[in-house]
Amino acid sequence: MREWWREISDLVLPVACGGCGRPRTVLCEECARSLYGAPARRARPDPEPAGLPAVFGAAPYEDAVRAVLLAHKERGALGLAGALGRALAGAVRAAVSSAPGGGGPLLLVPVPSARAAVRARGHDPARRIACAASRELRRTGTAARVTAVLGQCRTVADQTGLDARQRLANLAGALHVVAGGVRLLEAGRVVFVDDLMTTGASLVEAARAVRAVGSRGFPGGGEPCAAVVGAPPLAFEINRN
């Protein structure tokens, strides 16, 4: 009910840009350029954890991009999902073109949020953006679908305030592939997706959970890769050195 009301509200109530607050637009042209106006790039956190797939990000997590992601994630500005999906789709394309891959459609595997967080927010931001990215990829001729096969198998602590090592320890062994998920993962090229990468701990755990069920290498074939909307600015700066 909460999601339905938010979607109706986006259509009938006055809106402001999710990035800068400019009135009468969900996302202004300037903030849209910040979000998806430049090619997606490889993003490497520092330190880069072992087991992290090759990650591509659409934009640095700062200024308008940060505001848009927080508006969608924490304030329920669901009208921003389309623009965020477009940004994520660009990162997905860059990720799959950078590493050898198997055949079949792209399988966008979102990193799951904790059930308590989904209940508190009234929606699952990463999954919603993944669905928008899948639609954008199909619209531009790339076969893609969301394959939400990861679930939490134990409770994890709030990541806020934890450093990179603590986040890895907090998430280690926390995810698993749900029943029937292995068959789905073998039907195409797996791409892990999330709205934001900070230390990379969530993507490391997602990749571990999927690797654990592959009897002959990574399910679906090819090298694992990942795509996110935002990443810390320094994660992109490192790549220029």
LOFI-323885 format. One record per residue: residue number from 1; residue in one letter; x, y, z of N, C-alpha, C, O in turn. Coordinates in steps of 0.1 Angstrom, whole numbers. Layout:
N
    nr   rest    n_px    n_py    n_pz   ca_px   ca_py   ca_pz    c_px    c_py    c_pz    o_px    o_py    o_pz
   NUM      a       X       Y       Z       X       Y       Z       X       Y       Z       X       Y       Z
...
This chain:
241
    nr   rest    n_px    n_py    n_pz   ca_px   ca_py   ca_pz    c_px    c_py    c_pz    o_px    o_py    o_pz
     1      m       8     -12       0       0       0       0       9      13       0       6      22      -7
     2      r      20      12       8      28      24       9      35      27      -5      35      39      -9
     3      e      39      17     -12      45      19     -25      35      25     -35      38      34     -43
     4      w      23      19     -35      12      24     -44       9      39     -41       8      46     -51
     5      w       8      43     -28       5      56     -25      17      66     -30      14      77     -35
     6      r      29      61     -28      40      70     -32      40      72     -47      43      83     -52
     7      e      38      61     -55      38      62     -70      26      72     -74      29      79     -83
     8      i      15      71     -68       4      80     -72       7      94     -68       5     103     -76
     9      s      14      96     -56      18     109     -52      27     116     -61      27     128     -64
    10      d      37     108     -67      46     113     -76      39     119     -88      45     128     -95
    11      l      28     114     -92      21     119    -104      12     131    -101      11     139    -110
    12      v       7     132     -89      -3     143     -87       1     154     -78      -5     165     -78
    13      l      12     152     -71      17     163     -62      28     171     -68      35     166     -77
    14      p      30     183     -64      41     191     -69      55     184     -67      56     178     -56
    15      v      64     185     -77      76     178     -75      88     188     -76      86     199     -81
    16      a      99     183     -71     112     191     -72     123     181     -76     122     170     -73
    17      c     133     187     -83     144     178     -87     150     171     -75     153     178     -65
    18      g     152     158     -77     158     151     -66     173     154     -63     178     150     -53
    19      g     179     161     -73     193     164     -71     196     178     -65     204     179     -57
    20      c     188     188     -70     191     202     -66     179     209     -61     180     220     -55
    21      g     167     203     -61     155     209     -56     148     219     -65     138     225     -62
    22      r     153     220     -78     146     228     -87     132     224     -89     129     212     -91
    23      p     122     233     -89     108     229     -89     103     224    -103     109     227    -113
    24      r      92     217    -102      84     212    -114      92     202    -123      89     202    -135
    25      t     101     195    -117     108     184    -125     113     174    -115     118     177    -104
    26      v     111     161    -119     117     151    -110     132     151    -110     138     148    -100
    27      l     138     154    -122     152     154    -123     155     164    -134     152     162    -146
    28      c     163     175    -131     166     185    -141     177     180    -150     183     170    -147
    29      e     179     187    -161     189     183    -171     203     183    -165     211     174    -169
    30      e     206     193    -157     219     194    -152     222     182    -143     233     176    -143
    31      c     213     178    -134     215     167    -125     215     154    -132     222     144    -129
    32      a     207     153    -143     207     141    -151     220     139    -158     225     128    -159
    33      r     227     150    -162     240     148    -168     250     143    -158     259     136    -161
    34      s     249     148    -145     258     143    -135     256     128    -132     265     121    -129
    35      l     244     124    -134     240     110    -131     244     100    -142     251      90    -140
    36      y     241     104    -155     244      94    -166     249     101    -178     248      96    -189
    37      g     255     113    -177     259     120    -189     273     117    -193     278     121    -204
    38      a     281     109    -185     294     105    -188     295      90    -189     287      83    -182
    39      p     304      84    -196     306      69    -197     309      64    -183     316      70    -175
    40      a     303      52    -180     306      45    -168     321      41    -168     327      38    -178
    41      r     327      40    -155     341      37    -154     343      27    -144     335      24    -135
    42      r     355      20    -144     359      11    -134     360      18    -121     366      29    -120
    43      a     355      12    -110     356      17     -97     362       7     -88     358      -4     -87
    44      r     373      12     -81     380       3     -72     381      10     -58     387      20     -57
    45      p     375       4     -48     376       9     -35     391       8     -30     398      -1     -35
    46      d     394      16     -20     408      15     -14     406      14       1     402      23       8
    47      p     410       2       7     416     -10       0     406     -18      -8     394     -18      -5
    48      e     411     -24     -19     402     -33     -27     402     -47     -21     412     -54     -21
    49      p     390     -51     -17     390     -64     -10     391     -76     -20     388     -75     -31
    50      a     397     -87     -14     399     -99     -22     385    -104     -26     376    -104     -17
    51      g     383    -110     -38     370    -115     -42     361    -105     -48     349    -109     -51
    52      l     365     -93     -49     356     -83     -55     355     -84     -70     366     -84     -76
    53      p     343     -86     -76     342     -86     -90     347     -73     -96     348     -63     -89
    54      a     349     -73    -109     352     -60    -116     340     -51    -116     329     -55    -121
    55      v     341     -40    -109     329     -31    -107     330     -19    -116     341     -12    -117
    56      f     319     -15    -122     318      -3    -130     307       6    -124     296       1    -120
    57      g     310      19    -122     301      28    -116     297      39    -126     305      43    -135
    58      a     285      43    -125     280      54    -134     285      67    -131     288      75    -140
    59      a     286      70    -118     290      84    -114     296      84    -100     293      75     -92
    60      p     304      94     -97     309      96     -83     297      99     -74     288     107     -77
    61      y     298      93     -62     288      95     -52     291     108     -45     297     109     -34
    62      e     286     119     -50     288     133     -44     277     142     -50     271     139     -61
    63      d     275     153     -44     266     164     -49     253     159     -53     246     152     -46
    64      a     249     161     -66     236     158     -71     234     143     -71     223     138     -68
    65      v     244     135     -74     242     121     -75     239     115     -61     230     107     -60
    66      r     246     120     -51     243     116     -37     229     119     -33     222     111     -27
    67      a     225     132     -37     211     136     -33     201     128     -40     191     124     -34
    68      v     203     124     -53     193     116     -60     192     102     -54     181      97     -52
    69      l     203      96     -51     203      82     -45     196      82     -32     189      73     -29
    70      l     199      92     -24     193      93     -10     178      96     -11     170      90      -3
    71      a     174     105     -21     160     108     -22     152      95     -26     141      93     -21
    72      h     158      87     -35     151      75     -39     151      65     -28     141      58     -25
    73      k     163      63     -21     164      52     -12     158      55       2     151      46       7
    74      e     160      67       7     155      70      21     142      78      21     135      77      31
    75      r     139      86      11     127      94      11     116      89       2     106      96       1
    76      g     119      78      -4     108      72     -13     104      80     -25      93      79     -29
    77      a     114      87     -31     111      94     -43     112      84     -55     122      84     -62
    78      l     101      76     -57     101      65     -66     102      70     -81     106      62     -89
    79      g      98      82     -83      99      87     -97     113      88    -102     115      90    -114
    80      l     123      87     -93     137      88     -98     142      74    -102     153      74    -108
    81      a     134      64    -101     139      50    -104     143      49    -119     153      43    -122
    82      g     136      55    -128     138      54    -142     152      60    -145     160      54    -153
    83      a     155      72    -140     168      78    -143     179      70    -136     190      69    -143
    84      l     177      65    -124     187      57    -118     190      44    -126     201      39    -127
    85      g     179      39    -131     180      27    -139     188      29    -152     195      21    -156
    86      r     185      41    -158     193      44    -170     208      45    -167     216      40    -175
    87      a     211      51    -155     225      52    -151     231      38    -149     242      35    -153
    88      l     223      30    -142     228      16    -139     230       8    -152     239       0    -153
    89      a     221      10    -161     222       2    -174     235       6    -181     241      -3    -187
    90      g     239      18    -181     252      22    -187     264      15    -180     273      11    -186
    91      a     263      14    -167     273       7    -159     273      -8    -162     284     -14    -163
    92      v     262     -13    -164     261     -28    -168     268     -30    -181     275     -39    -183
    93      r     264     -22    -191     270     -23    -204     286     -23    -203     293     -31    -210
    94      a     291     -13    -196     305     -12    -194     311     -24    -188     322     -29    -191
    95      a     304     -29    -177     310     -40    -170     311     -53    -179     321     -60    -179
    96      v     300     -56    -186     300     -68    -194     310     -67    -206     314     -78    -211
    97      s     312     -55    -211     321     -54    -222     336     -55    -218     345     -56    -226
    98      s     339     -54    -205     352     -54    -200     358     -67    -197     370     -69    -195
    99      a     350     -78    -196     354     -91    -192     348    -102    -200     336    -100    -204
   100      p     355    -113    -202     349    -124    -210     336    -129    -203     335    -129    -191
   101      g     326    -132    -211     313    -136    -205     307    -148    -212     311    -151    -224
   102      g     298    -154    -206     290    -165    -212     279    -160    -221     278    -148    -223
   103      g     272    -169    -227     261    -165    -236     248    -163    -228     247    -164    -216
   104      g     237    -160    -236     224    -158    -230     222    -144    -225     231    -135    -227
   105      p     210    -141    -220     207    -128    -215     215    -124    -203     221    -132    -196
   106      l     216    -110    -201     222    -105    -189     213    -108    -177     201    -104    -178
   107      l     218    -114    -167     210    -116    -155     215    -106    -144     225    -108    -138
   108      l     206     -96    -141     210     -86    -131     206     -92    -118     194     -93    -115
   109      v     216     -94    -109     214    -100     -96     216     -89     -86     227     -85     -83
   110      p     205     -83     -80     206     -73     -70     211     -78     -57     208     -89     -53
   111      v     220     -70     -51     224     -73     -37     212     -70     -28     207     -59     -28
   112      p     207     -80     -20     195     -78     -12     197     -69       0     207     -69       6
   113      s     187     -61       2     187     -53      15     181     -62      26     174     -72      24
   114      a     185     -58      38     179     -65      50     164     -63      50     159     -53      46
   115      r     157     -74      54     142     -73      54     137     -61      63     127     -55      59
   116      a     144     -59      74     140     -48      83     141     -34      76     133     -26      77
   117      a     152     -33      68     154     -20      60     143     -19      50     138      -8      48
   118      v     140     -30      43     129     -29      33     116     -25      39     109     -17      34
   119      r     113     -31      50     100     -27      57     100     -13      61      90      -6      60
   120      a     112      -8      67     112       6      71     111      16      60     105      26      61
   121      r     117      13      48     117      22      37     104      21      29     100      30      22
   122      g      98       9      30      86       6      22      89       2       8      79       0       0
   123      h     101       0       4     105      -6      -9     119     -10      -8     127      -7       1
   124      d     123     -18     -19     137     -23     -20     144     -15     -31     142     -18     -43
   125      p     152      -5     -27     158       4     -37     166      -3     -48     165       0     -60
   126      a     175     -12     -44     184     -18     -54     176     -26     -64     179     -26     -76
   127      r     166     -34     -59     158     -42     -68     150     -33     -77     148     -36     -89
   128      r     144     -22     -72     137     -13     -81     145      -7     -92     141      -6    -103
   129      i     157      -3     -88     166       3     -98     171      -8    -108     172      -5    -120
   130      a     173     -20    -103     177     -31    -112     166     -34    -123     169     -36    -134
   131      c     153     -33    -118     142     -35    -128     142     -24    -138     139     -27    -150
   132      a     144     -12    -134     144      -1    -143     156      -2    -153     154       1    -165
   133      a     168      -7    -148     179      -9    -157     176     -20    -167     180     -19    -179
   134      s     170     -31    -162     166     -42    -172     157     -37    -183     159     -40    -194
   135      r     147     -29    -179     138     -23    -190     146     -14    -200     144     -15    -212
   136      e     156      -6    -194     164       2    -203     173      -6    -212     174      -2    -224
   137      l     178     -16    -207     187     -25    -215     179     -32    -227     183     -32    -238
   138      r     167     -37    -223     159     -43    -233     154     -33    -244     153     -36    -256
   139      r     151     -21    -239     147     -10    -248     157      -7    -259     154      -3    -270
   140      t     170      -8    -255     181      -5    -264     187     -18    -270     198     -17    -276
   141      g     180     -29    -270     183     -40    -277     192     -51    -270     196     -60    -277
   142      t     193     -50    -257     201     -60    -250     192     -68    -242     184     -63    -233
   143      a     192     -81    -244     184     -91    -236     189     -90    -221     200     -93    -218
   144      a     180     -87    -212     183     -86    -198     171     -89    -190     159     -86    -194
   145      r     173     -94    -178     162     -96    -168     168     -96    -154     180     -99    -152
   146      v     160     -92    -144     164     -92    -131     162    -106    -125     152    -113    -127
   147      t     173    -111    -119     173    -125    -113     176    -123     -98     188    -124     -94
   148      a     166    -121     -90     168    -119     -76     169    -132     -68     159    -136     -62
   149      v     180    -138     -69     182    -151     -63     190    -151     -50     192    -162     -44
   150      l     194    -139     -45     202    -139     -33     193    -135     -21     184    -126     -22
   151      g     195    -141     -10     187    -138       2     197    -138      14     207    -144      14
   152      q     193    -132      25     201    -132      37     197    -144      45     186    -148      47
   153      c     208    -151      50     206    -163      58     209    -161      72     208    -170      81
   154      r     214    -149      76     215    -145      90     214    -130      91     216    -123      82
   155      t     212    -126     104     211    -112     106     225    -105     106     235    -111     111
   156      v     226     -93     100     238     -86     100     236     -72     108     225     -67     109
   157      a     247     -67     113     246     -54     120     245     -43     110     248     -44      98
   158      d     241     -31     115     240     -19     107     255     -16     103     264     -16     111
   159      q     257     -14      90     270     -11      84     275       3      88     287       6      87
   160      t     266      12      92     270      26      94     281      26     105     279      20     116
   161      g     292      33     102     303      35     112     313      24     112     323      25     119
   162      l     311      13     104     321       2     103     331       6      92     328      11      82
   163      d     343       2      95     354       4      85     353      -8      75     345     -17      76
   164      a     363      -8      65     362     -18      55     364     -32      60     356     -41      56
   165      r     373     -34      69     375     -47      74     363     -52      82     359     -64      82
   166      q     358     -43      90     346     -47      98     334     -50      90     326     -59      93
   167      r     332     -43      79     321     -46      70     322     -59      63     313     -67      62
   168      l     335     -63      59     337     -76      54     333     -87      64     327     -97      61
   169      a     338     -85      76     335     -95      87     320     -96      90     315    -106      92
   170      n     313     -84      90     299     -84      93     291     -91      82     281     -97      86
   171      l     295     -91      70     287     -97      59     292    -111      55     285    -118      48
   172      a     303    -115      60     308    -128      56     298    -139      59     294    -141      71
   173      g     295    -147      49     285    -158      51     271    -154      53     263    -162      56
   174      a     268    -141      50     254    -136      53     244    -139      42     232    -138      44
   175      l     249    -142      29     240    -144      18     240    -158      13     250    -165      15
   176      h     230    -162       7     229    -175       0     220    -174     -12     212    -165     -13
   177      v     222    -184     -21     213    -185     -32     201    -193     -28     202    -204     -23
   178      v     189    -187     -31     177    -193     -27     174    -205     -35     179    -208     -45
   179      a     164    -213     -30     160    -226     -36     156    -223     -51     148    -214     -53
   180      g     161    -231     -60     158    -229     -74     166    -219     -81     165    -217     -93
   181      g     175    -212     -74     183    -201     -79     194    -205     -88     197    -198     -98
   182      v     200    -217     -86     211    -222     -94     207    -223    -108     214    -219    -117
   183      r     195    -229    -111     191    -231    -124     189    -218    -131     192    -216    -143
   184      l     184    -208    -124     182    -195    -130     195    -188    -134     197    -182    -144
   185      l     205    -190    -125     218    -184    -127     226    -190    -139     234    -183    -145
   186      e     222    -202    -143     229    -209    -154     223    -205    -167     228    -209    -178
   187      a     213    -196    -167     206    -193    -180     211    -181    -187     206    -176    -197
   188      g     222    -175    -182     227    -163    -188     240    -158    -181     246    -165    -174
   189      r     243    -145    -184     255    -139    -179     252    -131    -166     244    -122    -166
   190      v     258    -135    -155     255    -129    -142     262    -115    -141     274    -114    -143
   191      v     254    -105    -137     260     -92    -134     254     -88    -120     242     -86    -119
   192      f     262     -86    -110     258     -81     -97     255     -66     -98     263     -59    -104
   193      v     244     -62     -92     240     -48     -93     236     -43     -79     231     -50     -71
   194      d     239     -30     -77     235     -23     -65     234      -8     -68     239      -3     -78
   195      d     228      -1     -58     227      13     -61     240      20     -57     244      30     -64
   196      l     248      15     -47     260      22     -43     270      12     -38     267       2     -32
   197      m     283      15     -42     294       7     -36     302      16     -27     306      27     -32
   198      t     305      12     -15     314      20      -6     327      13      -5     337      16     -11
   199      t     327       2       4     339      -6       5     340     -18      -4     351     -24      -5
   200      g     329     -22     -10     328     -34     -18     324     -46     -10     324     -57     -16
   201      a     322     -45       3     319     -57      11     307     -65       6     307     -77       6
   202      s     296     -57       3     284     -64      -1     286     -71     -14     280     -82     -16
   203      l     293     -66     -24     295     -73     -37     304     -85     -35     303     -95     -42
   204      v     314     -84     -26     323     -95     -23     314    -107     -18     316    -118     -22
   205      e     305    -104      -9     297    -115      -3     287    -120     -13     285    -132     -14
   206      a     281    -111     -22     272    -116     -32     280    -126     -42     275    -136     -45
   207      a     292    -122     -46     300    -130     -55     303    -143     -48     303    -154     -55
   208      r     307    -143     -35     310    -156     -28     298    -165     -28     300    -177     -30
   209      a     286    -160     -25     275    -168     -24     272    -175     -37     268    -187     -38
   210      v     274    -168     -48     271    -174     -62     282    -183     -66     279    -194     -71
   211      r     294    -180     -63     305    -189     -66     303    -203     -59     306    -213     -64
   212      a     298    -202     -47     296    -214     -38     287    -224     -44     288    -236     -41
   213      v     278    -220     -53     269    -230     -59     273    -234     -73     266    -242     -79
   214      g     284    -229     -78     288    -233     -92     296    -245     -91     307    -246     -86
   215      s     291    -256     -97     298    -269     -97     310    -269    -107     319    -277    -105
   216      r     308    -261    -118     319    -261    -128     322    -246    -132     319    -241    -142
   217      g     328    -239    -122     331    -226    -124     320    -217    -121     310    -221    -114
   218      f     320    -204    -125     310    -194    -122     297    -198    -129     298    -200    -142
   219      p     286    -198    -123     273    -201    -130     271    -192    -142     273    -180    -141
   220      g     267    -198    -153     265    -190    -165     277    -188    -173     276    -183    -185
   221      g     289    -190    -168     301    -188    -175     307    -174    -175     300    -165    -171
   222      g     319    -173    -178     325    -160    -179     330    -155    -165     329    -162    -155
   223      e     336    -143    -165     341    -138    -153     330    -129    -146     323    -123    -153
   224      p     330    -130    -133     319    -122    -126     322    -107    -127     334    -103    -127
   225      c     312     -99    -128     313     -85    -129     302     -78    -122     292     -85    -118
   226      a     303     -65    -119     293     -58    -111     291     -44    -117     300     -39    -123
   227      a     279     -39    -114     276     -25    -118     269     -18    -107     260     -24    -101
   228      v     272      -5    -105     266       3     -95     263      17    -101     269      21    -110
   229      v     253      24     -94     251      37     -99     262      46     -94     268      54    -101
   230      g     264      46     -80     274      55     -74     285      48     -67     283      37     -62
   231      a     297      54     -67     309      49     -59     316      61     -54     315      72     -60
   232      p     324      60     -44     332      71     -39     340      77     -49     346      70     -58
   233      p     341      91     -49     350      97     -60     364      92     -60     369      91     -71
   234      l     370      88     -49     384      83     -49     384      70     -56     395      66     -61
   235      a     374      62     -56     374      49     -63     376      51     -78     381      42     -84
   236      f     372      62     -83     375      65     -97     388      72     -99     395      70    -109
   237      e     392      80     -89     405      87     -90     416      77     -91     426      79     -98
   238      i     415      66     -83     426      56     -83     429      50     -97     440      47    -100
   239      n     418      50    -105     420      44    -118     428      53    -128     432      48    -138
   240      r     430      65    -124     437      75    -133     452      75    -129     459      82    -136
   241      n     455      69    -119     469      69    -114     477      58    -120     489      56    -118
